[in-house]
Amino acid sequence: MAPLTDAIPKPMAPYDGTTLIARGIKRLAGRIEHIHVTVGYKKAMLAQHVIEHGASSVFNTEGQSNCWWVYHTLLKSLDEPMFVLTCDNVVDLDLAMLHENYLALGRPACMLVPVLPVAGLEGDYVFHDNHVVTEISRNRPTEIYCSGIQVLNPTRVNRLTTEGASFYDVWQQLIEQKKLYVSSVYPKKWFAVDTIEQLTEVNKAPF
């Protein structure tokens, strides 16, 4: 998203009169007791921004993989479900329904939250058998793909897997053990922001 990200980190991209991540925190406030944020690129600027907007804690993951925090921060000791979201998803979620779905599926180590494919947005397609994920593929299409949203239990993930280069590696280990699930609850609305053009598009009709 250069040249925008030459000056600011991507989560601070302008959205609906605020920023992508500040809007995300605002949507969670009051519904989630603790909001933890990982920071990397331009970490000092981003850390100050999210704390000012209500984040409970900040973890420095600069130079690490997107799953590093599960294995190397205090969060690894949490034996309860966590909602995991990415800053470049503009999303409207029914958290209560997602939690109910997670419980109904037996409190899995990790539950992916799928979306319907969106024209022009690339994604990893999800194959499943009665909600147990059997394959994740970038090349073979199916009716749903990963949104980047997960509900996971850090303690259980640590018990069942070893750290990989990304969440994709973690998911593959869970797939082999038939421990990765996919939700039947979808986001009410979802849009991925990976380019300046997509940022401009979502700002035309923010939600």
N, C-alpha and C positions, 0 to 999 in steps of 0.2 A: 504493500500500500504506500510505497514511496511516491512522491516526496513527503507525504503527510507524516510517515513514521520516521523521517529523518529528525523531526522535532519532538515528537511525542510517541509513547508506546501505543501499539494498536488498541488496547483496551480503552484508551482515552480518546479515541476517535469520536467526533461530535455526533450525537444522536438525540433527536427530539428535545433540543434545548439543554441537554446535559451531555453525558458520555455513554458509550456502550456499557462500560462496567458499572458506572454509577446508577444507570437505569436498572441494570440487573440486580444490584444490591438493594435498591429501593423496592423492587418487586418481591424480594425475599424477606425484607424486614417485616417483623411482626408475625411471619409464618415459620421462620427458621430461627432457632435460638442463637446459634453460633454460625457466623459466616467467616470462613477462612479463605484467604486469597494467596495464590502463589505468584511471585513476581520474578521476572528475569531481565529482559531488555529494558534499559532505563529504570532499573528497579527502585531507586530512591524516589524518583518522581511519582511512579505508580504507587508505591507503598504509602506515601503521604496522601495521595489522592483517595485511595480506598479507605484508609483510616478516617479521613475527614468525612467520608460518606457512610460510615457505620460498620466497616469490617471489624470482626472480633480479633483477628490475628493475621499476620503476614508471614509467609515462608519464602525465603530466598532460594530459588531453584535455578539461578542463572547458570547456563552451560550444562544443565542436566536434562534428562528425558522428561516427557510429560507424565510418566508414572513414578518418577524418582521419589516424590513426596510420600507415596504410599509405604515405602520401605525405610525411609531415612528421617522422618520427622516424628514429632509426638503423636501425630494423627494415626500412626501405625498401630497404636495401642487401643484405638477405639473399637469396641466390640458392639457396634450398633450401625444401622444403615446411615450412609451419607449420600446426599445428592451431589453429584459432580457435574458441573456445567463449564462450558468454555466461554471465554469473553467474546468470541466472534460469532456467537449464536444470539440472535434476537428471538426470544422465545416467550410464549405464554403457557404456563404449566398449571395443571391441577395437582398440586403436591399431595393433597389428601388422597385422591384417587390413585396416584402412583404408589403411595405408601401402602394402601390397601391391596393393590395388585402385587406388590413385593411380598407382603405377608401371605397372600393367597398362594404364591408360588413357592412357599416354604422358606422364605428368608435366604435366598441364594447368596453366595459370596459376591456375585456381581450380576446385575440386571441391566441390560442395555435398553434404552428408550428409543424406539424407532420412529422414523418419519416416512411419509410417502415421498417418492422421488420428486424432486423439483426440477423442472426444465432449466438447463444451463448450470446446475450445481452438481459437481461431482460428489460421489459418495461411495462408501463400502457397503455392498449389498449383504443382507443377512438371510441365511437359510436356517430354518428351525424345524424341529419335530415336537409339536405340543409345547412350544415355548422354550425348549432346550435347544440352544444354538448348535448347529452341526457344521456350519461353514460361514466364513466371512470372505467375500470376494470383491475385488475392484472390477473384475472383468465379466463375470457371469451375472446377469441381471436377475432380480427377483422383485417382489412387490414392495419391499421395504428396504431402507438402508439406515445405517447408523446416523444418529443426529449429533453425536458427541456428548450426549447426556447419559449419565449412568446413575444407578443406585448401587453402592457397594459397601461391604463391610470390611474395613482395612485389616482387622485381625484375621478374618477368614481368608482373605486374599493372601496375606503373608504366610498363613499355614499351608496353603495349597500351591503356591507359586514361588518362583524366584524372580528377582528383578530382571526385566528385559530392556531392550533399547527403546520401547514405546509400549503404550497400552495394547497395541496389536499383538505383541509377544505375550503379554499377560493373558489376553483373551484366548490365544491359541493354546496355552497351557490349560486353561479352564475348559476349553472345548474338548480337549483330549480326555478330560476327567468327567465330561458331561455335567459341568458345574457352572457353565455360562448360560444365562437365561435372557429372554427378550420379553419385554412388557407387551401387554395387549392394550395398554393405555398410551395414546399418542399425545404430543403437545397440541394444544388448541391452535396455536400458530407457531411457525418456525421459519427462520430465514438465516442463512449463513452469510457472513460478511467477510469476503476474502480479497476484494478489490475496491478501488475508489468508486468504480461504477456501481457495484452492489451497495456500497454505503450511500451513494446518492439516491439509488432506487428505494432503499428502505426508509430513507428520510422523507420521501415524497408522501408516504402513508404510514407513519410510525404506529406501533401498537404496543 
